[in-house]
Amino acid sequence: MRGFVVLPKRWIVERFFAHLMRTRRLVRDFEHRTSSAEAMICWSVTLLMTRRLARPRPPRA
């Protein structure tokens, strides 16, 4: 193959990391313990999922 080729699932992972990095505390490694870092990741994913669930759905045709 020549040139730029989009990998099938890579953009999904990169988009997920971009959502995590939107949370300011996760941009830098401020956490001293892994348990607090895991808690911040869970909090960030919870924020993301509640926003997606609260978004109005388009009407079905």
C-alpha positions as CSV (number, residue, x, y, z in Angstrom):
1,M,0.0,0.0,0.0
2,R,1.1,3.5,-0.7
3,G,0.1,6.7,0.9
4,F,-2.2,7.3,3.9
5,V,-4.5,4.4,4.9
6,V,-6.9,4.7,7.8
7,L,-6.6,1.7,10.2
8,P,-10.0,0.2,11.1
9,K,-10.3,0.6,14.9
10,R,-7.5,3.0,15.6
11,W,-9.6,6.2,15.3
12,I,-12.0,4.8,18.0
13,V,-9.1,4.5,20.5
14,E,-7.7,7.9,19.6
15,R,-11.1,9.5,19.9
16,F,-11.5,7.9,23.4
17,F,-8.1,9.2,24.5
18,A,-9.0,12.7,23.2
19,H,-12.2,12.6,25.4
20,L,-10.0,11.6,28.4
21,M,-7.6,14.4,27.7
22,R,-10.4,16.9,27.7
23,T,-10.5,16.4,31.5
24,R,-7.8,18.7,32.7
25,R,-6.4,16.5,35.5
26,L,-5.7,13.7,33.1
27,V,-3.6,15.8,30.8
28,R,-0.6,15.7,33.2
29,D,0.3,13.0,35.6
30,F,-0.6,14.7,38.8
31,E,-1.8,11.7,40.7
32,H,0.6,10.0,43.2
33,R,-1.3,6.8,43.5
34,T,-2.7,4.6,40.7
35,S,-6.0,4.3,42.5
36,S,-6.7,8.0,42.3
37,A,-5.7,8.0,38.6
38,E,-8.1,5.2,38.0
39,A,-10.9,7.1,39.8
40,M,-10.3,10.1,37.6
41,I,-10.5,8.0,34.5
42,C,-13.8,6.5,35.7
43,W,-15.1,10.0,36.5
44,S,-14.1,11.2,33.0
45,V,-15.8,8.2,31.3
46,T,-18.9,8.7,33.4
47,L,-19.0,12.4,32.3
48,L,-18.7,11.3,28.7
49,M,-21.4,8.7,28.9
50,T,-23.9,10.9,30.7
51,R,-23.4,13.6,28.0
52,R,-24.1,11.0,25.3
53,L,-27.2,9.6,27.1
54,A,-28.6,13.1,27.7
55,R,-28.1,14.1,24.0
56,P,-31.5,14.2,22.2
57,R,-31.9,11.5,19.6
58,P,-32.9,12.2,16.1
59,P,-36.4,11.0,15.2
60,R,-36.6,7.6,13.4
61,A,-38.0,7.6,9.9
